[in-house]
């Protein structure tokens, strides 16, 4: 359908009793995802859109009724499919796994947590720490945690790294540009009975230095933040989220810090730097 018809069609579908709508792209028309390092104007959306609507099987209208009431200019022929109830909420919960980082640390959602686990509530944008880049940062924290030291988590997401550092006795501060991250991190810290500082302070405005800095960010973002990462780090800097073919760019940007450790896991490279 023409994109300008979305509002009219959506209202008509809700008037017909639809319980949910999803706007999507037609096959082959989805623009490439915008990456954090992309600059310039955002690509315009295609002129056409696809709308999916759901009805309860017991109260759904017939295909003919839908076709008759959607006679807007340019709106294509509706297709009618029966779909099974797949228990989406339970399916989503099943995807969240308990992750054993080492014998002293495991991360889990509340419904799979065992005594002593660090419990992280997954959200729409956050997992529980199962990604290899997150695990590499957790292992760096385990190696270098010192109750006498401070830890800065740059791009904290769910707060799992800052919370792990705090549980190991460190004074931990997590920063992120997303307000949802601040809320999630604070809630997860409270859930685990630890105290962290979590806010949207830009890295450029962070004062002082930290013996341990962790940054699970794309290579391009690490390069852009390299000057401030070096400024705030007085000891070790652990970075992840780096695609292997871009690792050397990060090494160059963080010079004269030296690479203390470099591990590869599939497409990802994890590195630790030291002065």
C-alpha positions, -999 to +999 in steps of 0.1 A: +000+000+000+012+036-003+029+047+028+006+077+032-023+053+036-009+035+066-029+056+092-062+051+074-057+014+068-046+008+103-076+025+118-099+005+095-082-027+106-086-019+143-123-010+136-126-045+122-114-059+156-077-065+148-058-072+180-024-062+166-007-046+136+028-047+123+043-023+097+069-040+075+088-037+042+078-054+010+103-081-001+135-065-015+126-030-003+140-029+032+168-003+034+202-015+049+204-011+087+220+022+098+252+016+117+265+037+146+293+050+125+272+060+095+270+097+088+249+118+065+211+119+060+190+088+068+179+069+036+143+077+028+117+050+034+102+031+004+070+046-010+051+014-002+046-006+030+032-039+041+008-041+070+002-074+089-029-076+111-040-103+136-074-113+148-086-138+174-098-168+155-131-167+172-140-131+162-121-125+130-139-110+100-140-129+066-115-121+039-143-107+018-152-082+045-117-070+049-113-067+011-145-047+009-137-022+036-101-016+025-109+000-008-083+028-005-064+040-036-033+019-042-040-007-015-033-042-028-053-074-025-053-086+011-040-121+018-056-142+045-036-168+065-044-189+096-015-190+121-011-212+151-007-197+186+030-204+192+032-191+227+055-162+219+062-151+254+073-186+265+093-190+233+111-157+241+118-168+277+132-201+264+158-182+244+174-166+275+200-190+289+220-192+321+256-185+312+285-198+332+315-174+328+337-194+352+333-214+384+328-182+404+304-163+381+272-173+363+247-149+347+210-159+344+175-145+339+154-147+371+135-178+360+167-198+354+189-184+382+206-207+407+218-196+441+247-172+438+241-162+402+242-127+390+205-121+380+198-099+349+163-093+337+163-094+299+145-066+281+135-058+246+171-045+239+191-064+265+202-100+269+215-116+300+252-116+290+254-146+267+270-128+238+308-136+234+317-099+236+300-095+269+316-127+283+350-115+273+345-083+293+332-103+322+363-124+322+385-093+321+367-080+351+372-113+369+410-111+361+415-076+373+388-068+399+403-052+430+382-037+458+406-009+460+401+001+424+374+018+403+357+004+372+341+024+344+317+006+320+313+026+288+281+017+270+266-003+299+234-016+283+217-038+310+245-029+334+258-065+337+295-055+335+293-027+361+272-049+384+297-078+381+325-053+390+305-040+420+298-075+433+335-081+432+340-051+455+349-024+429+335+011+429+316+008+396+301+035+373+282+027+341+274+052+314+252+049+283+236+073+258+202+054+261+179+064+290+164+028+290+199+015+298+201+037+329+168+024+342+176-012+334+210-010+350+197+006+382+169-021+385+193-049+378+218-036+404+190-034+430+180-070+420+215-082+428+219-061+460+248-040+448+252-003+444+265+012+411+264+047+396+244+045+363+237+076+342+240+093+308+271+112+314+290+116+281+324+100+282+339+134+273+325+147+306+337+119+329+363+132+353+391+114+370+407+081+361+398+044+366+421+015+371+398-007+349+377+005+319+355-019+299+339-009+266+318-034+247+313-012+216+317-014+178+352-007+165+341+025+148+327+038+181+358+028+200+379+047+175+357+078+179+360+076+217+397+066+218+410+099+231+387+099+261+391+062+267+429+068+271+423+099+292+401+081+318+420+049+320+449+047+344+455+009+342+438-016+320+413-011+292+392-041+280+374-037+247+350-060+228+324-057+201+353-055+176+350-073+143+383-090+136+389-073+103+387-039+121+408-048+152+440-032+139+421+001+134+413+001+171+449-008+181+461+022+161+436+045+176+444+035+212+482+038+207+504+044+226+486+020+250+500-015+244+480-046+236+483-069+267+459-096+255+442-103+222+417-132+218+396-141+188+362-158+189+346-163+155+342-130+139+350-111+171+383-099+186+386-090+223+416-070+235+431-057+267+453-026+267+477-013+293+498+018+297 
